[in-house]
Amino acid sequence: MYSYALLEAGCHYLIQEKEDAPIHLIQVGLETDYCVLVTRFSDEESMEWKKKTDPIFDILELLSDDKIKDWQAIYNKDAYNYEEEDDE
């Protein structure tokens, strides 16, 4: 079992918080003595504080800068298309 204490600020990770839970893309934005500020990317972006001792079932991958650029191109394109549909 892993914890949020292993994650580095500024990095993007694919994690699974519980064994049967879906995989999430997160970014650690800020680290304090006891907590980390995590941005979770799903249908909508959300930020939440996690204790460093909070468990993570699996840290699947630390994403490279190239993979993040590829993901951002897809994520931003989908967000743009969604906004256009709302305007109609």
Steps between C-alpha positions, in 0.01 A plus 500: 500500500629844404420844638487859376833565676677326209371747239703804396360851453463606137477143369208321330414145602256229401375351826241259630390592852326169574536157344181508293490879451542668162837641396541876546745752364617733776755776543655590832504879513620578851653313789487599869644320800196273530292536183508532121269702276385272219331597175290215362422504128168337413203642315573811700816608677482491879746583775515337839733468796625153588693394807841365413402186693183441292533166320534444127447146377730541197710770338484377144719756329680831528424669169782653295483858373437368147204290616358799688523715185318229302233471771456880523439519125222241531357640826492859374348395166223310680433798729482734198258268318282474812479881528400530132215252552370708793489816285266346243 
